Amino acid sequence: MIDLRELYQEVILDHNRSPRNRGRVDAPTGYAEGHNPLCGDTVTVTLRTENGLLTEIAFEGAGCAVSTASASLMTVAVKGKTVEQAESIFRDFQSLVTDSEDEREHPDLGDLEVLAGVRAYPVRIKCATLPWHTLNAALHGDQTGVTTE
């Protein structure tokens, strides 16, 4: 029988080795940069919205496996969604990885649930959430720079 933790680790490793949507969106309507000074992760999110729909999204950056996998999984999860849906997924993901009291099922998160384990490692929470806060800044036109500190 396959250990669920092994399966989760495999998903994270796969997204780290072969990140989805890595690069930049041409002529983006949203852009933001994020930095985690604690472990050195950096991420840039570019996106394009049309009529309230997130039609394209990409990320660039350098970071640990958790940060890279989170950014990759994030782009897959929100691409093609409305801005409101992307914001809802952001809130659910934030709760999943930060709220130790959150025992709810998160069926809408799909593969993102593999990152729930970072809750046990507070330092890794910042790695997992950096791309998401950067996405949120890009959606709202905030180019002041996102930091986990």
N, C-alpha and C positions, 0 to 999 in steps of 0.2 A: 504494500500500500504506500502511496506517495504522501510524504509529510507535507502538510500545507505550507509550513514555513519554507521548505525547500522550493516549492512551487513559487511562492512569493519572491524568494531571493532570485529565482531564475528570471522572473518578469523584470525585476529591477536591473539585474545584470544585462538582460537583453536590451532594455531601453538605454542603458549606459553605453553598451558596445555599439549599438546601431540606433542612435537617437532619431526619432521621427521629426520631421519638419525643422531640421536644423538649417540655418541660413538666415536670410533676410527677405522680407516681403518688398517687392518693388512698389514704389509710390505708396507707402503706408499712410493710413489715416490715424494710426496710433503708434506710439513709440515710447519706450521707457527703459531705463537701465537700473539694475539692482546690484547690490554688493553685500556680501556677508564678511565683515572684517575678521570675525573669529576664525574662520577656516579658509578665507580667501576666495570663496565662490563669487563669480561674477556672472551676470546674465543680462542680455538685452532682448527685449521682446518687441517685435514689429508685427503689426496686424493691419488688416483692412476690413472695415465694416461698410456694408451697403444696405440701406433701408433697414437698419437695426439688426442686420445679420452679420455674424463674424465669418466672412467669406474666406479669409486667408490669415494664417498666423504662423510665425516662425520664431525661433530663438537662436541666439549665439551666446557663447560664453565658455568659461572654464570653471570646473568645479568637481567636487567629489561625485561618487557614483549616485548617491541619493539625490543630490541637486540636479544632476543631468537627467536621471531617470524621471524625476518629478516634472521637470520642464518638458520632456518628451511626452510623458503621459498626459500632462496638462493640455498640450497642443492638440493631441488626438481627441481628448474629451470635449474641448470647447469649439473646435472647428466645425462650422456649419450650424452652430447654435445661435440663438438670438443673444443680444447683449444681456438681457435680463436672465436668460438661462445660464449664461456663463457666470454671471454674478452669483446666482443661486448655487451653482456647482462650487464656486470659490468658497462661499460660506459653509457649505456642507463639508468640503474638504478641510477647511480650517478647523471645524468642529471635530472631524474625524481624527486629526493628528494632534490636537491640543487639549481636548476635553476628556479627561480620564473618566468622567461620569457619563460620557456619551456611549451608551450601549445599544443605540439604535442601529437598525440595518440601514444601509445606504445604497439601495439598489441602483440608483441613478449614477453612482460613482464608478461602477464597473471595475476595471483594472486598477483604478486609483486606490482601492481598498488595500492593495498590497503595501501601501505606505503607512498603514495604521500602526505598524510596529514601531515607528519612530517615536511614538508617544512615550515609550519606555526609556528613550534616550534624549533628554531635553536639548542637548547640543545639536542633535540631528533634526529636531523640529525646525530650526532655522534654515537648515539646508533644504528641507522639503518644501517649506513655505515661501522661500525667496522668489522662485519663479511666479508663484501665484500673486504675491504682492506686486510684483513687477507687471504682471498681466493687468491687475486692477488699476495700477497707475496709467498704463497705456490706454486702457478703455476710457479713462476719465481725463486724458490729456495732461496728466501730471508728469512733467519732465524734470522735476526737481531732484530726482534720484532716490531710489529706494534703498534703505539700509535695514539690516536686522538688528542694529543697535539703537 
